[in-house]
Amino acid sequence: MNYNSYPARKKEAAPLEAAFNDLLKAYRLEDKFKEKQLISSWGEIVGRTISDRTTSVFIRDKKLFVKLSSGPVKKELMLNRSKVLLLIEEKVGKGVVEELICL
């Protein structure tokens, strides 16, 4: 077994963002990081009206589950589901969430 199979250390300085992204790739944490980023920026994505009436947000199997305390806001969010998914893609990237489910 060859002990030198690990990639050599980079000699030049790298920007912090690039180094962080390399670290996420190395430990296969990219998807989990993007999911957490989406949940923490939910209010910024949908606006104050919806975020104030949101009681919980979680992701399971590439489906975003949103629990709302207001029926009319829930109906409005369901009608604008594709627009919200586009906003999510712009914010955190493609492939993080495929479906939006309102509870």
Biopython code that builds the backbone (N, CA, C, O; Angstrom):
import numpy as np
from Bio.PDB.StructureBuilder import StructureBuilder

atoms = [
    (1, "MET", "N", (0.840, -1.174, 0.000)),
    (1, "MET", "CA", (0.000, 0.000, 0.000)),
    (1, "MET", "C", (0.886, 1.238, 0.000)),
    (1, "MET", "O", (1.851, 1.327, 0.759)),
    (2, "ASN", "N", (0.552, 2.164, -0.839)),
    (2, "ASN", "CA", (1.326, 3.381, -0.982)),
    (2, "ASN", "C", (0.795, 4.442, -0.023)),
    (2, "ASN", "O", (-0.377, 4.811, -0.093)),
    (3, "TYR", "N", (1.651, 4.934, 0.873)),
    (3, "TYR", "CA", (1.230, 5.939, 1.849)),
    (3, "TYR", "C", (1.193, 7.340, 1.261)),
    (3, "TYR", "O", (0.651, 8.256, 1.882)),
    (4, "ASN", "N", (1.753, 7.519, 0.090)),
    (4, "ASN", "CA", (1.770, 8.832, -0.548)),
    (4, "ASN", "C", (0.623, 9.003, -1.536)),
    (4, "ASN", "O", (0.751, 9.752, -2.504)),
    (5, "SER", "N", (-0.493, 8.322, -1.307)),
    (5, "SER", "CA", (-1.622, 8.415, -2.221)),
    (5, "SER", "C", (-2.469, 9.666, -1.980)),
    (5, "SER", "O", (-3.333, 9.988, -2.795)),
    (6, "TYR", "N", (-2.236, 10.367, -0.883)),
    (6, "TYR", "CA", (-2.978, 11.588, -0.613)),
    (6, "TYR", "C", (-2.438, 12.723, -1.481)),
    (6, "TYR", "O", (-1.239, 12.774, -1.757)),
    (7, "PRO", "N", (-3.312, 13.634, -1.913)),
    (7, "PRO", "CA", (-2.834, 14.740, -2.741)),
    (7, "PRO", "C", (-1.869, 15.629, -1.949)),
    (7, "PRO", "O", (-1.994, 15.790, -0.735)),
    (8, "ALA", "N", (-0.928, 16.183, -2.657)),
    (8, "ALA", "CA", (0.081, 17.032, -2.023)),
    (8, "ALA", "C", (-0.549, 18.335, -1.553)),
    (8, "ALA", "O", (-1.556, 18.784, -2.100)),
    (9, "ARG", "N", (0.037, 18.919, -0.561)),
    (9, "ARG", "CA", (-0.432, 20.185, -0.022)),
    (9, "ARG", "C", (-0.172, 21.289, -1.047)),
    (9, "ARG", "O", (0.882, 21.332, -1.681)),
    (10, "LYS", "N", (-1.151, 22.176, -1.194)),
    (10, "LYS", "CA", (-1.014, 23.276, -2.138)),
    (10, "LYS", "C", (-0.038, 24.298, -1.567)),
    (10, "LYS", "O", (-0.102, 24.632, -0.384)),
    (11, "LYS", "N", (0.851, 24.786, -2.399)),
    (11, "LYS", "CA", (1.870, 25.722, -1.939)),
    (11, "LYS", "C", (1.420, 27.177, -2.031)),
    (11, "LYS", "O", (1.898, 28.020, -1.272)),
    (12, "GLU", "N", (0.512, 27.477, -2.945)),
    (12, "GLU", "CA", (0.067, 28.853, -3.085)),
    (12, "GLU", "C", (-1.119, 29.107, -2.152)),
    (12, "GLU", "O", (-1.824, 28.177, -1.759)),
    (13, "ALA", "N", (-1.321, 30.342, -1.815)),
    (13, "ALA", "CA", (-2.430, 30.724, -0.943)),
    (13, "ALA", "C", (-3.734, 30.667, -1.745)),
    (13, "ALA", "O", (-3.784, 31.053, -2.913)),
    (14, "ALA", "N", (-4.769, 30.183, -1.096)),
    (14, "ALA", "CA", (-6.070, 30.075, -1.746)),
    (14, "ALA", "C", (-7.056, 30.989, -1.025)),
    (14, "ALA", "O", (-6.940, 31.195, 0.183)),
    (15, "PRO", "N", (-8.028, 31.540, -1.758)),
    (15, "PRO", "CA", (-9.062, 32.332, -1.091)),
    (15, "PRO", "C", (-9.821, 31.457, -0.097)),
    (15, "PRO", "O", (-9.960, 30.250, -0.300)),
    (16, "LEU", "N", (-10.307, 32.069, 0.971)),
    (16, "LEU", "CA", (-10.983, 31.332, 2.028)),
    (16, "LEU", "C", (-12.203, 30.577, 1.507)),
    (16, "LEU", "O", (-12.446, 29.438, 1.908)),
    (17, "GLU", "N", (-12.964, 31.198, 0.626)),
    (17, "GLU", "CA", (-14.162, 30.542, 0.088)),
    (17, "GLU", "C", (-13.801, 29.282, -0.684)),
    (17, "GLU", "O", (-14.464, 28.256, -0.535)),
    (18, "ALA", "N", (-12.763, 29.345, -1.503)),
    (18, "ALA", "CA", (-12.336, 28.173, -2.277)),
    (18, "ALA", "C", (-11.830, 27.074, -1.352)),
    (18, "ALA", "O", (-12.119, 25.898, -1.570)),
    (19, "ALA", "N", (-11.085, 27.446, -0.331)),
    (19, "ALA", "CA", (-10.575, 26.460, 0.618)),
    (19, "ALA", "C", (-11.720, 25.805, 1.380)),
    (19, "ALA", "O", (-11.701, 24.597, 1.617)),
    (20, "PHE", "N", (-12.711, 26.595, 1.759)),
    (20, "PHE", "CA", (-13.875, 26.060, 2.475)),
    (20, "PHE", "C", (-14.666, 25.110, 1.585)),
    (20, "PHE", "O", (-15.090, 24.049, 2.044)),
    (21, "ASN", "N", (-14.871, 25.474, 0.316)),
    (21, "ASN", "CA", (-15.588, 24.599, -0.614)),
    (21, "ASN", "C", (-14.822, 23.298, -0.849)),
    (21, "ASN", "O", (-15.436, 22.237, -0.959)),
    (22, "ASP", "N", (-13.500, 23.361, -0.928)),
    (22, "ASP", "CA", (-12.693, 22.144, -1.067)),
    (22, "ASP", "C", (-12.848, 21.247, 0.150)),
    (22, "ASP", "O", (-12.914, 20.024, 0.026)),
    (23, "LEU", "N", (-12.905, 21.858, 1.324)),
    (23, "LEU", "CA", (-13.085, 21.095, 2.560)),
    (23, "LEU", "C", (-14.445, 20.400, 2.580)),
    (23, "LEU", "O", (-14.542, 19.234, 2.965)),
    (24, "LEU", "N", (-15.489, 21.109, 2.169)),
    (24, "LEU", "CA", (-16.823, 20.509, 2.114)),
    (24, "LEU", "C", (-16.867, 19.336, 1.142)),
    (24, "LEU", "O", (-17.498, 18.316, 1.419)),
    (25, "LYS", "N", (-16.194, 19.487, 0.001)),
    (25, "LYS", "CA", (-16.147, 18.401, -0.981)),
    (25, "LYS", "C", (-15.383, 17.205, -0.432)),
    (25, "LYS", "O", (-15.794, 16.060, -0.620)),
    (26, "ALA", "N", (-14.281, 17.468, 0.240)),
    (26, "ALA", "CA", (-13.447, 16.382, 0.763)),
    (26, "ALA", "C", (-14.206, 15.543, 1.779)),
    (26, "ALA", "O", (-14.048, 14.322, 1.809)),
    (27, "TYR", "N", (-15.021, 16.169, 2.605)),
    (27, "TYR", "CA", (-15.771, 15.445, 3.629)),
    (27, "TYR", "C", (-17.211, 15.133, 3.207)),
    (27, "TYR", "O", (-18.003, 14.638, 4.008)),
    (28, "ARG", "N", (-17.540, 15.423, 1.955)),
    (28, "ARG", "CA", (-18.867, 15.158, 1.385)),
    (28, "ARG", "C", (-19.990, 15.785, 2.219)),
    (28, "ARG", "O", (-20.981, 15.131, 2.545)),
    (29, "LEU", "N", (-19.812, 17.048, 2.551)),
    (29, "LEU", "CA", (-20.793, 17.775, 3.353)),
    (29, "LEU", "C", (-21.469, 18.912, 2.594)),
    (29, "LEU", "O", (-22.166, 19.729, 3.196)),
    (30, "GLU", "N", (-21.271, 18.971, 1.283)),
    (30, "GLU", "CA", (-21.827, 20.063, 0.486)),
    (30, "GLU", "C", (-23.346, 20.145, 0.594)),
    (30, "GLU", "O", (-23.895, 21.221, 0.831)),
    (31, "ASP", "N", (-24.026, 19.010, 0.422)),
    (31, "ASP", "CA", (-25.485, 19.007, 0.433)),
    (31, "ASP", "C", (-26.028, 19.420, 1.794)),
    (31, "ASP", "O", (-26.958, 20.222, 1.875)),
    (32, "LYS", "N", (-25.452, 18.877, 2.859)),
    (32, "LYS", "CA", (-25.896, 19.200, 4.206)),
    (32, "LYS", "C", (-25.688, 20.686, 4.501)),
    (32, "LYS", "O", (-26.539, 21.322, 5.123)),
    (33, "PHE", "N", (-24.551, 21.242, 4.054)),
    (33, "PHE", "CA", (-24.271, 22.652, 4.265)),
    (33, "PHE", "C", (-25.290, 23.517, 3.518)),
    (33, "PHE", "O", (-25.783, 24.504, 4.064)),
    (34, "LYS", "N", (-25.604, 23.153, 2.277)),
    (34, "LYS", "CA", (-26.578, 23.924, 1.495)),
    (34, "LYS", "C", (-27.972, 23.843, 2.110)),
    (34, "LYS", "O", (-28.719, 24.822, 2.082)),
    (35, "GLU", "N", (-28.329, 22.677, 2.668)),
    (35, "GLU", "CA", (-29.624, 22.541, 3.332)),
    (35, "GLU", "C", (-29.710, 23.469, 4.541)),
    (35, "GLU", "O", (-30.715, 24.153, 4.734)),
    (36, "LYS", "N", (-28.670, 23.491, 5.343)),
    (36, "LYS", "CA", (-28.647, 24.358, 6.528)),
    (36, "LYS", "C", (-28.657, 25.829, 6.124)),
    (36, "LYS", "O", (-29.280, 26.659, 6.786)),
    (37, "GLN", "N", (-27.968, 26.138, 5.043)),
    (37, "GLN", "CA", (-27.946, 27.506, 4.530)),
    (37, "GLN", "C", (-29.345, 27.924, 4.080)),
    (37, "GLN", "O", (-29.757, 29.058, 4.324)),
    (38, "LEU", "N", (-30.072, 27.030, 3.432)),
    (38, "LEU", "CA", (-31.433, 27.307, 2.988)),
    (38, "LEU", "C", (-32.357, 27.551, 4.175)),
    (38, "LEU", "O", (-33.131, 28.509, 4.178)),
    (39, "ILE", "N", (-32.279, 26.695, 5.172)),
    (39, "ILE", "CA", (-33.154, 26.835, 6.336)),
    (39, "ILE", "C", (-32.870, 28.144, 7.068)),
    (39, "ILE", "O", (-33.799, 28.826, 7.501)),
    (40, "SER", "N", (-31.606, 28.495, 7.207)),
    (40, "SER", "CA", (-31.279, 29.724, 7.930)),
    (40, "SER", "C", (-31.650, 30.986, 7.141)),
    (40, "SER", "O", (-31.875, 32.036, 7.743)),
    (41, "SER", "N", (-31.716, 30.905, 5.828)),
    (41, "SER", "CA", (-32.069, 32.077, 5.028)),
    (41, "SER", "C", (-33.512, 32.022, 4.515)),
    (41, "SER", "O", (-33.850, 32.732, 3.568)),
    (42, "TRP", "N", (-34.354, 31.204, 5.115)),
    (42, "TRP", "CA", (-35.752, 31.070, 4.690)),
    (42, "TRP", "C", (-36.475, 32.421, 4.709)),
    (42, "TRP", "O", (-37.175, 32.758, 3.754)),
    (43, "GLY", "N", (-36.314, 33.185, 5.773)),
    (43, "GLY", "CA", (-36.978, 34.487, 5.879)),
    (43, "GLY", "C", (-36.530, 35.464, 4.814)),
    (43, "GLY", "O", (-37.330, 36.263, 4.328)),
    (44, "GLU", "N", (-35.275, 35.412, 4.449)),
    (44, "GLU", "CA", (-34.741, 36.291, 3.403)),
    (44, "GLU", "C", (-35.286, 35.898, 2.029)),
    (44, "GLU", "O", (-35.501, 36.761, 1.178)),
    (45, "ILE", "N", (-35.506, 34.623, 1.814)),
    (45, "ILE", "CA", (-35.972, 34.135, 0.512)),
    (45, "ILE", "C", (-37.441, 34.485, 0.280)),
    (45, "ILE", "O", (-37.799, 34.981, -0.788)),
    (46, "VAL", "N", (-38.293, 34.228, 1.275)),
    (46, "VAL", "CA", (-39.735, 34.381, 1.071)),
    (46, "VAL", "C", (-40.295, 35.708, 1.562)),
    (46, "VAL", "O", (-41.421, 36.062, 1.211)),
    (47, "GLY", "N", (-39.549, 36.441, 2.353)),
    (47, "GLY", "CA", (-40.035, 37.719, 2.850)),
    (47, "GLY", "C", (-40.612, 37.618, 4.247)),
    (47, "GLY", "O", (-40.833, 36.532, 4.782)),
    (48, "ARG", "N", (-40.846, 38.775, 4.812)),
    (48, "ARG", "CA", (-41.252, 38.852, 6.214)),
    (48, "ARG", "C", (-42.653, 38.302, 6.465)),
    (48, "ARG", "O", (-42.882, 37.663, 7.492)),
    (49, "THR", "N", (-43.588, 38.535, 5.557)),
    (49, "THR", "CA", (-44.969, 38.091, 5.757)),
    (49, "THR", "C", (-45.043, 36.580, 5.934)),
    (49, "THR", "O", (-45.681, 36.086, 6.864)),
    (50, "ILE", "N", (-44.394, 35.860, 5.048)),
    (50, "ILE", "CA", (-44.423, 34.395, 5.121)),
    (50, "ILE", "C", (-43.554, 33.895, 6.270)),
    (50, "ILE", "O", (-43.951, 32.973, 6.984)),
    (51, "SER", "N", (-42.390, 34.480, 6.460)),
    (51, "SER", "CA", (-41.491, 33.989, 7.512)),
    (51, "SER", "C", (-42.068, 34.197, 8.909)),
    (51, "SER", "O", (-41.807, 33.396, 9.807)),
    (52, "ASP", "N", (-42.862, 35.277, 9.108)),
    (52, "ASP", "CA", (-43.498, 35.503, 10.411)),
    (52, "ASP", "C", (-44.562, 34.457, 10.716)),
    (52, "ASP", "O", (-44.844, 34.173, 11.880)),
    (53, "ARG", "N", (-45.148, 33.889, 9.676)),
    (53, "ARG", "CA", (-46.193, 32.885, 9.863)),
    (53, "ARG", "C", (-45.685, 31.453, 9.694)),
    (53, "ARG", "O", (-46.471, 30.505, 9.687)),
    (54, "THR", "N", (-44.380, 31.305, 9.559)),
    (54, "THR", "CA", (-43.766, 29.984, 9.440)),
    (54, "THR", "C", (-43.401, 29.487, 10.834)),
    (54, "THR", "O", (-42.699, 30.169, 11.581)),
    (55, "THR", "N", (-43.882, 28.291, 11.179)),
    (55, "THR", "CA", (-43.567, 27.739, 12.498)),
    (55, "THR", "C", (-42.385, 26.782, 12.453)),
    (55, "THR", "O", (-41.634, 26.686, 13.424)),
    (56, "SER", "N", (-42.207, 26.071, 11.344)),
    (56, "SER", "CA", (-41.027, 25.205, 11.210)),
    (56, "SER", "C", (-40.701, 24.965, 9.740)),
    (56, "SER", "O", (-41.577, 24.975, 8.875)),
    (57, "VAL", "N", (-39.401, 24.745, 9.485)),
    (57, "VAL", "CA", (-38.893, 24.458, 8.149)),
    (57, "VAL", "C", (-37.875, 23.350, 8.288)),
    (57, "VAL", "O", (-36.955, 23.449, 9.099)),
    (58, "PHE", "N", (-38.028, 22.285, 7.501)),
    (58, "PHE", "CA", (-37.034, 21.216, 7.495)),
    (58, "PHE", "C", (-37.006, 20.539, 6.137)),
    (58, "PHE", "O", (-37.944, 20.651, 5.347)),
    (59, "ILE", "N", (-35.906, 19.833, 5.881)),
    (59, "ILE", "CA", (-35.707, 19.164, 4.597)),
    (59, "ILE", "C", (-35.518, 17.681, 4.847)),
    (59, "ILE", "O", (-34.758, 17.272, 5.725)),
    (60, "ARG", "N", (-36.226, 16.879, 4.057)),
    (60, "ARG", "CA", (-36.076, 15.435, 4.120)),
    (60, "ARG", "C", (-36.237, 14.879, 2.708)),
    (60, "ARG", "O", (-37.237, 15.145, 2.041)),
    (61, "ASP", "N", (-35.259, 14.114, 2.261)),
    (61, "ASP", "CA", (-35.287, 13.480, 0.936)),
    (61, "ASP", "C", (-35.503, 14.490, -0.190)),
    (61, "ASP", "O", (-36.305, 14.258, -1.094)),
    (62, "LYS", "N", (-34.784, 15.606, -0.129)),
    (62, "LYS", "CA", (-34.840, 16.677, -1.140)),
    (62, "LYS", "C", (-36.215, 17.314, -1.253)),
    (62, "LYS", "O", (-36.558, 17.877, -2.292)),
    (63, "LYS", "N", (-37.006, 17.226, -0.186)),
    (63, "LYS", "CA", (-38.308, 17.879, -0.118)),
    (63, "LYS", "C", (-38.263, 18.878, 1.027)),
    (63, "LYS", "O", (-37.862, 18.541, 2.141)),
    (64, "LEU", "N", (-38.673, 20.100, 0.749)),
    (64, "LEU", "CA", (-38.710, 21.145, 1.755)),
    (64, "LEU", "C", (-40.103, 21.173, 2.373)),
    (64, "LEU", "O", (-41.094, 21.426, 1.687)),
    (65, "PHE", "N", (-40.166, 20.912, 3.669)),
    (65, "PHE", "CA", (-41.421, 20.923, 4.404)),
    (65, "PHE", "C", (-41.519, 22.239, 5.164)),
    (65, "PHE", "O", (-40.613, 22.600, 5.915)),
    (66, "VAL", "N", (-42.621, 22.950, 4.964)),
    (66, "VAL", "CA", (-42.836, 24.241, 5.616)),
    (66, "VAL", "C", (-44.163, 24.178, 6.355)),
    (66, "VAL", "O", (-45.209, 23.934, 5.754)),
    (67, "LYS", "N", (-44.112, 24.399, 7.670)),
    (67, "LYS", "CA", (-45.331, 24.413, 8.475)),
    (67, "LYS", "C", (-45.710, 25.857, 8.734)),
    (67, "LYS", "O", (-44.915, 26.636, 9.260)),
    (68, "LEU", "N", (-46.939, 26.211, 8.360)),
    (68, "LEU", "CA", (-47.410, 27.591, 8.462)),
    (68, "LEU", "C", (-48.579, 27.684, 9.433)),
    (68, "LEU", "O", (-49.346, 26.735, 9.597)),
    (69, "SER", "N", (-48.700, 28.842, 10.073)),
    (69, "SER", "CA", (-49.776, 29.047, 11.045)),
    (69, "SER", "C", (-50.984, 29.763, 10.433)),
    (69, "SER", "O", (-51.993, 29.950, 11.113)),
    (70, "SER", "N", (-50.898, 30.158, 9.188)),
    (70, "SER", "CA", (-51.976, 30.904, 8.535)),
    (70, "SER", "C", (-52.440, 30.168, 7.274)),
    (70, "SER", "O", (-51.637, 29.834, 6.402)),
    (71, "GLY", "N", (-53.742, 29.926, 7.198)),
    (71, "GLY", "CA", (-54.310, 29.244, 6.043)),
    (71, "GLY", "C", (-54.155, 30.017, 4.739)),
    (71, "GLY", "O", (-53.727, 29.438, 3.740)),
    (72, "PRO", "N", (-54.491, 31.315, 4.715)),
    (72, "PRO", "CA", (-54.338, 32.080, 3.467)),
    (72, "PRO", "C", (-52.890, 32.167, 2.978)),
    (72, "PRO", "O", (-52.630, 32.117, 1.776)),
    (73, "VAL", "N", (-51.953, 32.298, 3.918)),
    (73, "VAL", "CA", (-50.541, 32.351, 3.521)),
    (73, "VAL", "C", (-50.109, 30.995, 2.964)),
    (73, "VAL", "O", (-49.332, 30.925, 2.012)),
    (74, "LYS", "N", (-50.614, 29.934, 3.562)),
    (74, "LYS", "CA", (-50.312, 28.577, 3.068)),
    (74, "LYS", "C", (-50.832, 28.411, 1.645)),
    (74, "LYS", "O", (-50.128, 27.882, 0.785)),
    (75, "LYS", "N", (-52.042, 28.853, 1.396)),
    (75, "LYS", "CA", (-52.635, 28.764, 0.054)),
    (75, "LYS", "C", (-51.815, 29.578, -0.953)),
    (75, "LYS", "O", (-51.549, 29.113, -2.061)),
    (76, "GLU", "N", (-51.414, 30.800, -0.560)),
    (76, "GLU", "CA", (-50.615, 31.656, -1.431)),
    (76, "GLU", "C", (-49.263, 31.022, -1.746)),
    (76, "GLU", "O", (-48.793, 31.083, -2.882)),
    (77, "LEU", "N", (-48.640, 30.415, -0.739)),
    (77, "LEU", "CA", (-47.350, 29.755, -0.943)),
    (77, "LEU", "C", (-47.494, 28.550, -1.863)),
    (77, "LEU", "O", (-46.620, 28.298, -2.693)),
    (78, "MET", "N", (-48.573, 27.812, -1.727)),
    (78, "MET", "CA", (-48.800, 26.654, -2.598)),
    (78, "MET", "C", (-49.019, 27.092, -4.045)),
    (78, "MET", "O", (-48.582, 26.408, -4.971)),
    (79, "LEU", "N", (-49.689, 28.220, -4.244)),
    (79, "LEU", "CA", (-49.930, 28.717, -5.602)),
    (79, "LEU", "C", (-48.635, 29.218, -6.253)),
    (79, "LEU", "O", (-48.477, 29.130, -7.471)),
    (80, "ASN", "N", (-47.727, 29.733, -5.455)),
    (80, "ASN", "CA", (-46.470, 30.276, -5.970)),
    (80, "ASN", "C", (-45.292, 29.335, -5.714)),
    (80, "ASN", "O", (-44.155, 29.783, -5.567)),
    (81, "ARG", "N", (-45.558, 28.074, -5.663)),
    (81, "ARG", "CA", (-44.546, 27.052, -5.352)),
    (81, "ARG", "C", (-43.364, 27.092, -6.327)),
    (81, "ARG", "O", (-42.211, 27.018, -5.901)),
    (82, "SER", "N", (-43.637, 27.208, -7.619)),
    (82, "SER", "CA", (-42.547, 27.198, -8.603)),
    (82, "SER", "C", (-41.662, 28.435, -8.474)),
    (82, "SER", "O", (-40.448, 28.353, -8.661)),
    (83, "LYS", "N", (-42.260, 29.570, -8.160)),
    (83, "LYS", "CA", (-41.483, 30.788, -7.973)),
    (83, "LYS", "C", (-40.575, 30.670, -6.749)),
    (83, "LYS", "O", (-39.422, 31.098, -6.787)),
    (84, "VAL", "N", (-41.088, 30.098, -5.678)),
    (84, "VAL", "CA", (-40.289, 29.911, -4.463)),
    (84, "VAL", "C", (-39.138, 28.951, -4.739)),
    (84, "VAL", "O", (-38.024, 29.174, -4.264)),
    (85, "LEU", "N", (-39.384, 27.901, -5.488)),
    (85, "LEU", "CA", (-38.316, 26.951, -5.827)),
    (85, "LEU", "C", (-37.231, 27.622, -6.676)),
    (85, "LEU", "O", (-36.049, 27.313, -6.522)),
    (86, "LEU", "N", (-37.619, 28.527, -7.561)),
    (86, "LEU", "CA", (-36.634, 29.282, -8.351)),
    (86, "LEU", "C", (-35.803, 30.208, -7.456)),
    (86, "LEU", "O", (-34.593, 30.335, -7.643)),
    (87, "LEU", "N", (-36.448, 30.845, -6.499)),
    (87, "LEU", "CA", (-35.724, 31.704, -5.564)),
    (87, "LEU", "C", (-34.734, 30.896, -4.727)),
    (87, "LEU", "O", (-33.634, 31.363, -4.432)),
    (88, "ILE", "N", (-35.128, 29.689, -4.351)),
    (88, "ILE", "CA", (-34.246, 28.805, -3.580)),
    (88, "ILE", "C", (-33.046, 28.403, -4.430)),
    (88, "ILE", "O", (-31.915, 28.388, -3.943)),
    (89, "GLU", "N", (-33.288, 28.077, -5.696)),
    (89, "GLU", "CA", (-32.188, 27.725, -6.606)),
    (89, "GLU", "C", (-31.195, 28.868, -6.744)),
    (89, "GLU", "O", (-29.985, 28.641, -6.763)),
    (90, "GLU", "N", (-31.695, 30.091, -6.840)),
    (90, "GLU", "CA", (-30.814, 31.251, -6.953)),
    (90, "GLU", "C", (-29.976, 31.440, -5.695)),
    (90, "GLU", "O", (-28.808, 31.819, -5.772)),
    (91, "LYS", "N", (-30.575, 31.177, -4.538)),
    (91, "LYS", "CA", (-29.902, 31.440, -3.266)),
    (91, "LYS", "C", (-28.863, 30.377, -2.920)),
    (91, "LYS", "O", (-27.731, 30.715, -2.574)),
    (92, "VAL", "N", (-29.232, 29.084, -3.009)),
    (92, "VAL", "CA", (-28.334, 28.020, -2.534)),
    (92, "VAL", "C", (-27.847, 27.082, -3.620)),
    (92, "VAL", "O", (-26.954, 26.271, -3.375)),
    (93, "GLY", "N", (-28.411, 27.170, -4.811)),
    (93, "GLY", "CA", (-27.964, 26.309, -5.894)),
    (93, "GLY", "C", (-28.997, 25.273, -6.288)),
    (93, "GLY", "O", (-29.992, 25.054, -5.596)),
    (94, "LYS", "N", (-28.735, 24.657, -7.400)),
    (94, "LYS", "CA", (-29.664, 23.691, -7.980)),
    (94, "LYS", "C", (-29.486, 22.320, -7.332)),
    (94, "LYS", "O", (-28.371, 21.941, -6.971)),
    (95, "GLY", "N", (-30.570, 21.588, -7.186)),
    (95, "GLY", "CA", (-30.506, 20.220, -6.713)),
    (95, "GLY", "C", (-30.612, 20.039, -5.210)),
    (95, "GLY", "O", (-30.602, 18.906, -4.729)),
    (96, "VAL", "N", (-30.713, 21.123, -4.456)),
    (96, "VAL", "CA", (-30.830, 20.999, -3.004)),
    (96, "VAL", "C", (-32.248, 20.571, -2.639)),
    (96, "VAL", "O", (-32.442, 19.676, -1.816)),
    (97, "VAL", "N", (-33.240, 21.217, -3.258)),
    (97, "VAL", "CA", (-34.649, 20.913, -3.001)),
    (97, "VAL", "C", (-35.354, 20.724, -4.327)),
    (97, "VAL", "O", (-35.199, 21.528, -5.245)),
    (98, "GLU", "N", (-36.127, 19.660, -4.422)),
    (98, "GLU", "CA", (-36.873, 19.385, -5.654)),
    (98, "GLU", "C", (-38.359, 19.662, -5.518)),
    (98, "GLU", "O", (-39.052, 19.854, -6.518)),
    (99, "GLU", "N", (-38.861, 19.684, -4.270)),
    (99, "GLU", "CA", (-40.294, 19.834, -4.057)),
    (99, "GLU", "C", (-40.545, 20.643, -2.792)),
    (99, "GLU", "O", (-39.768, 20.569, -1.841)),
    (100, "LEU", "N", (-41.629, 21.417, -2.779)),
    (100, "LEU", "CA", (-42.018, 22.212, -1.637)),
    (100, "LEU", "C", (-43.359, 21.687, -1.124)),
    (100, "LEU", "O", (-44.333, 21.608, -1.873)),
    (101, "ILE", "N", (-43.397, 21.338, 0.134)),
    (101, "ILE", "CA", (-44.624, 20.796, 0.728)),
    (101, "ILE", "C", (-45.021, 21.687, 1.897)),
    (101, "ILE", "O", (-44.237, 21.899, 2.822)),
    (102, "CYS", "N", (-46.248, 22.207, 1.848)),
    (102, "CYS", "CA", (-46.760, 23.075, 2.910)),
    (102, "CYS", "C", (-47.632, 22.263, 3.858)),
    (102, "CYS", "O", (-48.535, 21.543, 3.431)),
    (103, "LEU", "N", (-47.354, 22.386, 5.122)),
    (103, "LEU", "CA", (-48.111, 21.642, 6.142)),
    (103, "LEU", "C", (-48.997, 22.581, 6.929)),
    (103, "LEU", "O", (-49.711, 22.145, 7.832)),
]
sb = StructureBuilder()
sb.init_structure("model")
sb.init_model(0)
sb.init_chain("A")
sb.init_seg("    ")
for serial, (resi, resn, name, xyz) in enumerate(atoms, 1):
    if name == "N":
        sb.init_residue(resn, " ", resi, " ")
    sb.init_atom(name, np.array(xyz, "f"), 0.0, 1.0, " ", f" {name:<3s}", serial, name[0])
structure = sb.get_structure()
